[in-house]
Amino acid sequence: MSPTTEERRAGDQRDAAETATDADEHTDTNASPTDTAAADAGTGSDVVAGGGYPRACDTPARKLLYDMVAIPSPSREEAAAAERLVDFFEANDREAWIDEVGNVRAPANDAVLLTSHVDTVPGDIPVEVRPAPPAGELPDSSTVPIGEPGEPVLWGRGSVDATGPLVAMAVAAVKTGVSFAGVVREEVDSGGARHLVAERDAPGAVINGEPSGWDGITLGYRGLLEGTYVNTSESGHSSRPEPNAIQHAIDWWHGVEEAFTPADPDTAVFEQVTTKPISLDGGLSDDGLAVETTMDVQLRIPPSRPVDEIHELAEGELSTGTVNWGEPMPPVMESPRTDIARAFRVAIRAAGGDVRLLRKTGTSDMNLFAAAWDCPMVTYGPGNSELDHAPDERLPLSALDHAVTVLTDVCREQL
């Protein structure tokens, strides 16, 4: 049984004291990395606040994660999850509010802005904590090994993308006093991030929350260009040889695919322009006098290719019809030599990890932040991104603990 709102608030207030105390104390230098992670996640005496948490959810971070994953928050339905975050900040004596588009805002020391998205994709995955199976075995319905044998793993939609990173950032923000923003609609149109960059100035540095694994940092994302091809042709008997609007759409897209096929088949995906038709709709018009078609398409753009160039090449394949292009999401590639990237490498190694520097073939809100703000940034968060949007989405609770430790160390280094 999940705790009630009143029980959660009471638990937050009891946990707040230990979280604040931990923020001012140094960890035992003889402690192991795992012990340090648990301490930084906020170990407390209130193991089962309100009687509604699994036994393994025994820290403020783990309790908040359980609550947040248990609250459905698909895009445009984030209000309840946003309110839970505000409760957490207020219980820890931090001012927080929900802005006009639904973002959770908790500004403070702007040396660092910690930000992740509140929304998830749809999907009902029962929220539960299970032990990871023995070595060499996988749980039913999954092909991705996660967690050390026997360690507690939290299952649920958003545990990886991106409620796990969101919670790690909220807890680290409370511990260190840096700014925080939980944004909405990342999974559909990045409306929350677009509002944020339009409404506030650049911070000293940005840490964007997405799953990279607690020992990895993401420095680059490809960009995204979306468009809708539209065409109309005269109706006629299907035996006629002239191509109709549907055929023109298909021909155009074949030309686009060929134009962006790399000459070297071994080119890394991150360095390619990849093309994908998303939907195709066509047929006779309502009056039966024309064939109409629309096709929605996406092109993923590497940092090495200007968006304008991709737009022009795609348009150049048109023989008829038009394309209505949406606002592009520009690619981003950050340097691994910035102060914030260096701080992550130091913190991950101190926590016992082997640092991984990542480039991702999709997009995130970091693309928008990098285009709007002239400041260093990385993307970071616990979780295996292979489980993004997956029916077996789950996160080892130790990964959350480690991520809180790393984020806390990084933020303190920047203050």
C-alpha positions as CSV (number, residue, x, y, z in Angstrom):
1,M,0.0,0.0,0.0
2,S,1.4,3.4,-0.9
3,P,1.5,6.1,1.8
4,T,-1.1,8.8,1.9
5,T,-0.3,12.5,1.1
6,E,-0.3,13.3,4.8
7,E,2.0,10.4,5.7
8,R,4.4,11.4,2.9
9,R,4.6,14.9,4.2
10,A,5.2,13.8,7.7
11,G,7.9,11.4,6.4
12,D,9.5,14.2,4.4
13,Q,9.6,16.4,7.5
14,R,11.3,13.7,9.6
15,D,13.7,12.9,6.7
16,A,14.5,16.6,6.2
17,A,16.5,16.8,9.4
18,E,18.7,13.9,8.4
19,T,19.1,15.2,4.9
20,A,20.1,18.7,6.0
21,T,22.4,17.3,8.7
22,D,24.1,15.0,6.2
23,A,24.7,18.0,3.9
24,D,26.9,19.5,6.5
25,E,28.8,16.4,7.5
26,H,31.8,14.7,5.9
27,T,31.6,10.9,5.3
28,D,33.9,8.6,7.1
29,T,37.1,8.4,5.0
30,N,37.3,4.7,5.7
31,A,33.9,3.9,4.4
32,S,33.5,2.0,1.2
33,P,32.0,3.6,-2.0
34,T,28.8,1.7,-1.4
35,D,28.6,2.9,2.2
36,T,29.3,6.5,1.1
37,A,26.5,6.3,-1.5
38,A,24.0,5.1,1.1
39,A,25.0,7.9,3.5
40,D,24.7,10.6,0.8
41,A,21.3,9.2,-0.2
42,G,20.3,10.0,3.4
43,T,20.0,6.9,5.7
44,G,17.5,7.5,8.5
45,S,15.7,5.9,11.4
46,D,12.3,6.4,9.7
47,V,12.7,3.2,7.6
48,V,9.0,2.8,6.7
49,A,7.4,6.2,6.9
50,G,3.6,5.8,7.3
51,G,3.9,2.0,6.9
52,G,3.7,2.2,3.1
53,Y,7.2,1.8,1.8
54,P,9.0,-1.4,0.9
55,R,11.8,-2.3,3.4
56,A,14.5,-1.4,0.9
57,C,13.2,2.2,0.6
58,D,14.9,3.3,3.7
59,T,16.4,6.7,2.8
60,P,14.8,10.0,1.8
61,A,16.0,9.5,-1.8
62,R,14.6,6.0,-2.1
63,K,11.3,7.0,-0.5
64,L,11.0,9.9,-2.9
65,L,11.8,7.7,-5.8
66,Y,9.2,5.2,-4.8
67,D,6.5,7.9,-4.4
68,M,7.4,9.6,-7.7
69,V,7.4,6.3,-9.7
70,A,4.1,5.4,-8.1
71,I,2.4,8.6,-9.3
72,P,1.5,8.3,-13.0
73,S,3.0,11.3,-14.9
74,P,2.6,10.9,-18.6
75,S,3.2,14.0,-20.6
76,R,0.6,16.7,-19.9
77,E,-0.5,14.9,-16.8
78,E,2.4,15.8,-14.5
79,A,0.5,17.9,-11.9
80,A,0.4,15.3,-9.1
81,A,4.0,14.4,-9.5
82,A,5.0,18.0,-9.5
83,E,3.1,18.6,-6.3
84,R,5.0,15.7,-4.7
85,L,8.3,17.4,-5.6
86,V,7.2,20.7,-4.2
87,D,6.2,19.0,-0.9
88,F,9.7,17.5,-0.8
89,F,11.5,20.8,-1.2
90,E,9.2,22.6,1.2
91,A,9.8,19.9,3.9
92,N,13.5,20.6,3.5
93,D,13.0,24.4,3.9
94,R,13.5,25.2,0.2
95,E,11.2,27.5,-1.6
96,A,9.5,25.8,-4.6
97,W,6.5,26.4,-6.8
98,I,4.8,25.2,-10.0
99,D,5.0,27.7,-12.8
100,E,2.4,28.5,-15.4
101,V,3.4,25.6,-17.7
102,G,3.7,23.1,-14.9
103,N,7.4,23.1,-14.2
104,V,8.7,22.7,-10.7
105,R,10.9,25.7,-9.8
106,A,13.3,25.7,-6.8
107,P,15.9,28.5,-7.5
108,A,18.8,28.9,-5.2
109,N,22.5,29.1,-5.8
110,D,22.8,29.4,-9.6
111,A,26.4,28.2,-9.8
112,V,24.6,25.0,-11.0
113,L,21.2,24.3,-12.3
114,L,20.0,20.7,-11.8
115,T,17.2,19.9,-14.1
116,S,15.3,16.8,-15.4
117,H,11.9,16.1,-16.7
118,V,8.8,15.2,-14.6
119,D,6.9,13.5,-17.4
120,T,7.2,9.9,-18.6
121,V,5.9,8.0,-21.6
122,P,2.6,6.2,-21.0
123,G,2.7,2.6,-19.6
124,D,1.5,0.8,-16.6
125,I,4.3,-1.2,-14.9
126,P,3.4,-2.4,-11.4
127,V,5.6,-0.5,-8.9
128,E,7.5,-2.9,-6.8
129,V,10.9,-3.6,-5.4
130,R,12.4,-7.0,-6.3
131,P,15.8,-8.6,-5.7
132,A,18.0,-8.9,-8.8
133,P,18.1,-12.5,-9.9
134,P,21.2,-14.7,-9.5
135,A,24.2,-14.2,-11.8
136,G,23.4,-15.4,-15.4
137,E,19.7,-15.2,-14.9
138,L,17.1,-12.7,-16.1
139,P,13.7,-11.8,-14.6
140,D,10.7,-12.8,-16.7
141,S,9.9,-10.5,-19.6
142,S,13.4,-8.9,-19.7
143,T,16.5,-9.4,-21.8
144,V,18.6,-6.7,-20.1
145,P,20.6,-7.7,-17.0
146,I,20.3,-5.1,-14.2
147,G,21.7,-5.1,-10.7
148,E,24.0,-7.3,-8.7
149,P,22.5,-10.6,-7.5
150,G,20.1,-10.1,-4.6
151,E,20.2,-6.3,-4.5
152,P,16.9,-4.4,-4.5
153,V,15.7,-3.1,-7.8
154,L,12.7,-0.8,-8.2
155,W,10.4,-1.6,-11.1
156,G,8.0,1.0,-12.6
157,R,7.4,3.4,-15.4
158,G,9.9,6.3,-15.2
159,S,12.3,4.6,-12.9
160,V,15.0,5.1,-15.6
161,D,13.5,7.7,-17.9
162,A,13.7,10.0,-16.1
163,T,12.3,9.9,-12.6
164,G,15.4,8.2,-11.3
165,P,17.6,11.1,-12.5
166,L,15.0,13.6,-11.4
167,V,14.9,12.4,-7.8
168,A,18.7,12.2,-7.6
169,M,18.8,15.8,-8.7
170,A,16.1,16.9,-6.2
171,V,18.0,15.3,-3.3
172,A,21.3,16.7,-4.4
173,A,19.8,20.2,-4.8
174,V,18.6,20.0,-1.2
175,K,21.9,18.8,0.1
176,T,24.0,21.5,-1.7
177,G,21.7,24.5,-2.1
178,V,21.9,24.7,-5.9
179,S,19.1,25.6,-8.2
180,F,16.6,23.0,-9.4
181,A,14.0,22.8,-12.1
182,G,11.7,19.8,-12.9
183,V,10.4,20.4,-16.4
184,V,7.3,19.0,-18.2
185,R,6.5,17.6,-21.6
186,E,10.0,16.5,-22.5
187,E,8.6,13.4,-24.1
188,V,6.3,15.3,-26.5
189,D,7.5,18.8,-27.4
190,S,9.9,19.9,-24.6
191,G,7.5,22.6,-23.7
192,G,8.7,22.9,-20.2
193,A,12.4,23.4,-21.2
194,R,11.4,25.9,-23.9
195,H,9.5,27.9,-21.3
196,L,12.5,27.7,-18.9
197,V,15.1,29.1,-21.4
198,A,12.7,31.9,-22.4
199,E,11.9,32.9,-18.8
200,R,15.3,32.8,-17.0
201,D,18.9,33.7,-17.5
202,A,21.7,31.1,-18.0
203,P,23.1,29.5,-14.8
204,G,26.8,29.0,-14.2
205,A,26.5,25.4,-15.4
206,V,23.7,22.9,-16.3
207,I,23.4,19.3,-15.3
208,N,20.5,17.8,-17.3
209,G,18.9,14.6,-16.0
210,E,18.7,11.6,-18.2
211,P,19.9,8.0,-17.7
212,S,23.6,7.7,-18.4
213,G,24.4,5.2,-15.7
214,W,25.7,6.5,-12.5
215,D,29.3,6.1,-13.8
216,G,28.7,7.8,-17.2
217,I,28.2,11.4,-18.4
218,T,26.6,12.3,-21.7
219,L,28.3,15.1,-23.7
220,G,26.5,14.9,-27.0
221,Y,23.2,14.5,-28.7
222,R,22.1,14.5,-32.3
223,G,19.6,17.1,-33.4
224,L,16.1,16.6,-34.8
225,L,14.4,18.0,-37.8
226,E,10.7,17.1,-38.3
227,G,8.5,17.8,-41.3
228,T,5.2,16.9,-43.0
229,Y,5.2,16.3,-46.7
230,V,1.9,17.4,-48.3
231,N,0.7,16.7,-51.9
232,T,-2.4,16.5,-54.0
233,S,-2.9,14.9,-57.4
234,E,-5.9,14.5,-59.7
235,S,-7.9,11.4,-59.1
236,G,-8.1,8.8,-61.9
237,H,-8.4,5.1,-62.5
238,S,-5.7,3.1,-60.6
239,S,-4.7,1.5,-63.9
240,R,-3.4,4.8,-65.2
241,P,0.4,5.0,-65.4
242,E,0.9,8.5,-64.0
243,P,2.0,8.6,-60.3
244,N,-0.4,9.9,-57.8
245,A,0.3,12.0,-54.7
246,I,1.0,8.9,-52.6
247,Q,3.6,7.7,-55.0
248,H,5.2,11.1,-55.1
249,A,5.5,11.1,-51.4
250,I,7.2,7.7,-51.4
251,D,9.5,8.7,-54.3
252,W,10.5,11.9,-52.4
253,W,11.3,9.9,-49.3
254,H,13.4,7.3,-51.2
255,G,15.4,10.2,-52.6
256,V,15.9,11.6,-49.1
257,E,17.1,8.2,-47.7
258,E,19.5,7.9,-50.6
259,A,20.9,11.4,-50.2
260,F,21.8,10.8,-46.6
261,T,23.1,7.2,-46.9
262,P,26.8,7.4,-45.7
263,A,29.4,6.6,-48.2
264,D,31.3,4.6,-45.5
265,P,29.0,1.9,-44.1
266,D,31.1,1.8,-41.0
267,T,30.3,5.4,-40.1
268,A,29.2,5.7,-36.5
269,V,25.5,6.2,-36.0
270,F,26.1,9.4,-34.0
271,E,27.9,10.9,-37.1
272,Q,25.1,10.0,-39.6
273,V,22.0,11.8,-40.7
274,T,19.4,9.1,-40.1
275,T,16.0,9.3,-41.7
276,K,12.7,7.8,-40.5
277,P,9.1,8.1,-41.9
278,I,6.8,8.3,-38.9
279,S,3.3,8.1,-40.6
280,L,1.8,8.1,-44.0
281,D,-1.8,9.0,-44.7
282,G,-3.4,9.2,-48.2
283,G,-6.5,8.5,-50.3
284,L,-9.3,10.2,-52.2
285,S,-10.5,13.6,-51.1
286,D,-14.0,13.9,-49.6
287,D,-15.3,15.1,-53.0
288,G,-13.6,12.2,-54.8
289,L,-11.8,14.5,-57.3
290,A,-8.3,14.3,-56.0
291,V,-5.8,12.0,-54.3
292,E,-4.3,13.6,-51.1
293,T,-1.4,12.5,-49.0
294,T,0.6,13.6,-45.9
295,M,3.7,12.0,-44.6
296,D,5.4,12.8,-41.3
297,V,9.1,12.4,-41.2
298,Q,12.1,12.8,-38.9
299,L,15.8,13.4,-39.7
300,R,18.4,13.0,-36.9
301,I,21.3,15.4,-37.4
302,P,24.9,15.0,-36.1
303,P,26.8,18.0,-34.7
304,S,29.1,17.9,-37.7
305,R,26.2,18.8,-40.1
306,P,24.4,22.2,-40.0
307,V,20.7,22.0,-39.8
308,D,20.2,24.4,-42.7
309,E,22.3,22.1,-44.9
310,I,20.1,19.1,-44.0
311,H,17.0,21.1,-44.7
312,E,18.2,22.2,-48.1
313,L,19.3,18.7,-49.2
314,A,15.9,17.2,-48.2
315,E,14.1,20.0,-50.1
316,G,16.3,19.4,-53.1
317,E,14.7,15.9,-53.5
318,L,11.3,17.4,-54.1
319,S,9.8,17.1,-57.6
320,T,6.3,18.0,-56.5
321,G,4.5,18.7,-53.2
322,T,5.7,20.7,-50.3
323,V,7.2,20.1,-46.8
324,N,6.1,21.9,-43.7
325,W,9.1,21.9,-41.4
326,G,8.8,22.2,-37.6
327,E,11.2,24.1,-35.4
328,P,14.5,22.2,-35.4
329,M,16.2,20.8,-32.3
330,P,19.9,21.6,-32.9
331,P,22.6,19.0,-32.1
332,V,25.0,19.5,-29.2
333,M,28.5,18.3,-28.4
334,E,30.1,19.5,-25.2
335,S,33.8,19.4,-24.4
336,P,35.0,16.8,-21.9
337,R,37.5,19.4,-20.6
338,T,35.0,21.8,-19.0
339,D,35.1,22.2,-15.2
340,I,31.8,20.5,-14.8
341,A,32.9,17.5,-16.9
342,R,36.2,17.3,-14.9
343,A,34.3,17.4,-11.6
344,F,32.1,14.4,-12.7
345,R,35.2,12.4,-13.6
346,V,36.7,13.0,-10.2
347,A,33.4,12.3,-8.4
348,I,32.7,9.1,-10.3
349,R,36.2,7.7,-9.6
350,A,35.9,8.7,-5.9
351,A,32.6,6.7,-5.7
352,G,34.4,3.6,-7.2
353,G,33.3,3.9,-10.8
354,D,35.1,3.7,-14.1
355,V,34.1,6.9,-16.0
356,R,32.3,6.5,-19.3
357,L,31.9,9.5,-21.7
358,L,28.8,9.1,-23.9
359,R,27.3,10.4,-27.1
360,K,23.6,9.6,-27.7
361,T,21.9,9.3,-31.0
362,G,18.6,10.8,-29.8
363,T,17.8,14.2,-28.4
364,S,17.1,15.6,-24.9
365,D,16.3,19.0,-23.4
366,M,20.1,19.6,-23.3
367,N,19.9,20.4,-27.0
368,L,17.6,23.3,-26.2
369,F,19.7,24.5,-23.2
370,A,22.9,24.4,-25.2
371,A,21.3,26.5,-28.0
372,A,19.9,29.1,-25.5
373,W,22.6,29.3,-22.8
374,D,26.3,29.9,-23.2
375,C,27.5,27.9,-20.2
376,P,29.1,24.4,-19.7
377,M,26.7,21.5,-19.4
378,V,26.5,17.7,-19.3
379,T,23.7,15.2,-19.0
380,Y,23.8,12.7,-16.1
381,G,21.6,10.3,-14.2
382,P,21.3,6.7,-12.9
383,G,19.8,4.0,-15.1
384,N,20.5,2.0,-18.2
385,S,19.1,3.8,-21.2
386,E,18.3,0.5,-22.9
387,L,15.3,0.4,-20.6
388,D,14.0,3.8,-21.7
389,H,10.2,3.4,-22.5
390,A,10.6,-0.3,-22.1
391,P,8.0,-2.7,-20.4
392,D,10.8,-3.9,-18.1
393,E,11.9,-0.5,-16.9
394,R,13.7,-0.8,-13.6
395,L,16.5,0.8,-11.5
396,P,18.8,-0.7,-8.9
397,L,18.4,1.4,-5.8
398,S,22.2,1.4,-5.3
399,A,22.5,3.2,-8.6
400,L,20.3,6.0,-7.2
401,D,22.5,6.2,-4.1
402,H,25.6,6.4,-6.2
403,A,24.1,9.1,-8.4
404,V,23.1,11.2,-5.4
405,T,26.7,11.0,-4.1
406,V,28.2,11.9,-7.4
407,L,25.9,14.8,-8.0
408,T,26.4,16.1,-4.4
409,D,30.2,16.0,-4.8
410,V,30.0,17.7,-8.2
411,C,27.7,20.5,-7.0
412,R,29.8,21.2,-3.9
413,E,32.9,21.4,-6.2
414,Q,31.2,24.1,-8.3
415,L,30.2,26.3,-5.3
